[in-house]
Amino acid sequence: MRILILNGPNLNLLGTREPSIYGQTSLDSLIMDLEKRAHALGIELYHYQSNSEGSLIDQIHLAIDKADGIIFNPGAYSHYSYALRDAIAAVNIPVIEVHISNISARESFRNLSVIAPVCLGQISGLGLHGYSLALDFLADYLAEKPLS
């Protein structure tokens, strides 16, 4: 089983960007923790982060042949990127949308995700723990579903 951890704009600044909202853990530390959890679950992870919408779309397309599931934090693209939404809809890969902060409790422009309707589910507001929850869920979900 192979899962892509996909992170969008500004998530490369985790640990330094608005730590009162996003915490003090770096993206590298988050990925190392997820890799340990994945190893315990018998899952291979790979990770990609980009501030570029097109690069994120390319990774979703490439995942067709590389991933059984995707954990995706699209960052601010969640709220307006129909291109990312369409890329997810175009691939037959279960995607869990993750947000570190509670997007429903923030500025009104953050309340809507155009990505969520084409995802298997969304985890929002549980900090970095949301990634681990998504990993655990996908492990169970994919174990019950025949891999293509």
C-alpha positions as CSV (number, residue, x, y, z in Angstrom):
1,M,0.0,0.0,0.0
2,R,1.4,3.4,-1.0
3,I,0.1,6.8,0.1
4,L,1.0,10.3,-1.1
5,I,1.1,13.1,1.4
6,L,0.5,16.2,-0.7
7,N,0.9,19.6,0.8
8,G,0.1,22.9,-0.9
9,P,1.1,26.5,-0.5
10,N,2.9,27.9,2.5
11,L,3.0,24.5,4.3
12,N,6.8,24.5,3.7
13,L,6.8,27.2,6.4
14,L,5.3,24.9,9.1
15,G,6.9,25.6,12.4
16,T,7.6,29.2,11.7
17,R,4.4,30.5,10.0
18,E,1.8,31.7,12.4
19,P,2.7,29.1,15.1
20,S,-0.4,30.1,17.2
21,I,-2.5,28.7,14.4
22,Y,-0.2,26.0,12.8
23,G,2.0,25.0,15.6
24,Q,5.8,24.8,16.0
25,T,6.4,21.5,14.2
26,S,8.2,21.7,10.9
27,L,7.0,20.0,7.8
28,D,10.1,17.7,7.9
29,S,9.3,16.7,11.4
30,L,5.7,16.0,10.5
31,I,6.7,13.8,7.6
32,M,9.2,11.9,9.8
33,D,6.5,11.2,12.3
34,L,4.1,10.1,9.6
35,E,6.7,7.8,8.1
36,K,7.1,6.1,11.5
37,R,3.4,5.6,11.8
38,A,3.2,4.4,8.2
39,H,6.0,1.9,8.7
40,A,4.1,0.4,11.7
41,L,1.0,0.1,9.5
42,G,3.0,-1.5,6.6
43,I,2.4,1.5,4.4
44,E,4.9,3.2,2.1
45,L,4.6,7.0,2.1
46,Y,5.9,9.5,-0.3
47,H,5.6,13.3,0.1
48,Y,5.4,16.3,-2.1
49,Q,4.9,20.0,-1.3
50,S,4.5,22.8,-3.7
51,N,3.4,26.4,-3.6
52,S,2.4,26.0,-7.3
53,E,-1.1,24.8,-8.3
54,G,0.1,23.2,-11.5
55,S,2.7,21.2,-9.7
56,L,0.1,19.9,-7.3
57,I,-2.1,18.9,-10.2
58,D,0.8,17.1,-11.8
59,Q,1.4,15.1,-8.6
60,I,-2.3,14.1,-8.5
61,H,-2.1,12.9,-12.1
62,L,1.2,11.1,-11.4
63,A,-0.4,9.4,-8.4
64,I,-2.6,7.3,-10.8
65,D,0.3,4.9,-11.2
66,K,2.0,5.5,-7.9
67,A,-0.5,5.8,-5.0
68,D,-3.4,3.9,-3.5
69,G,-4.5,7.0,-1.6
70,I,-3.7,10.6,-1.0
71,I,-3.7,12.8,2.1
72,F,-4.0,16.3,0.8
73,N,-3.7,19.7,2.5
74,P,-4.4,22.1,-0.3
75,G,-3.9,25.1,1.9
76,A,-5.7,28.2,0.5
77,Y,-6.3,26.5,-2.8
78,S,-9.1,24.6,-1.0
79,H,-11.3,27.6,-1.2
80,Y,-11.1,28.4,-4.9
81,S,-9.1,25.9,-7.0
82,Y,-11.5,24.2,-9.3
83,A,-8.5,23.0,-11.2
84,L,-7.4,20.9,-8.2
85,R,-11.0,19.8,-7.6
86,D,-11.2,18.6,-11.2
87,A,-7.8,16.8,-10.9
88,I,-9.0,14.9,-7.9
89,A,-12.3,14.0,-9.6
90,A,-10.4,12.8,-12.7
91,V,-8.4,10.2,-10.8
92,N,-9.8,7.1,-9.2
93,I,-7.8,7.5,-5.9
94,P,-9.4,8.1,-2.5
95,V,-8.4,11.5,-1.1
96,I,-8.7,12.7,2.4
97,E,-8.5,16.5,2.6
98,V,-6.7,17.7,5.8
99,H,-6.5,21.1,7.4
100,I,-4.5,21.9,10.5
101,S,-6.8,24.7,11.6
102,N,-10.6,24.6,11.7
103,I,-11.4,26.3,8.4
104,S,-15.1,26.6,9.5
105,A,-14.1,28.8,12.4
106,R,-11.8,31.1,10.6
107,E,-12.3,34.0,8.1
108,S,-15.5,33.6,6.0
109,F,-13.5,33.1,2.8
110,R,-11.9,29.9,4.4
111,N,-15.3,28.4,5.3
112,L,-15.9,26.7,2.0
113,S,-13.8,24.0,0.4
114,V,-14.4,23.4,-3.3
115,I,-12.1,20.3,-2.9
116,A,-14.2,18.5,-0.2
117,P,-17.0,17.3,-2.4
118,V,-14.7,15.2,-4.5
119,C,-12.8,13.8,-1.5
120,L,-13.6,10.7,0.5
121,G,-13.6,12.9,3.6
122,Q,-12.2,16.0,5.3
123,I,-10.4,16.4,8.6
124,S,-10.2,20.0,9.8
125,G,-9.1,21.7,13.1
126,L,-7.3,18.8,14.8
127,G,-3.8,20.2,14.2
128,L,-1.1,18.0,12.8
129,H,-2.9,15.0,14.4
130,G,-5.3,15.2,11.4
131,Y,-2.7,13.8,9.2
132,S,-2.2,10.7,11.4
133,L,-6.0,10.3,11.6
134,A,-6.2,10.4,7.8
135,L,-3.4,7.9,7.5
136,D,-5.1,5.5,10.0
137,F,-8.4,5.9,8.1
138,L,-6.9,5.3,4.7
139,A,-5.0,2.2,6.0
140,D,-8.3,0.7,7.1
141,Y,-10.2,1.8,4.1
142,L,-7.7,0.5,1.6
143,A,-7.3,-2.8,3.5
144,E,-11.0,-3.4,3.1
145,K,-11.1,-2.3,-0.6
146,P,-9.4,-4.3,-3.3
147,L,-6.5,-2.3,-4.8
148,S,-6.6,-1.7,-8.5
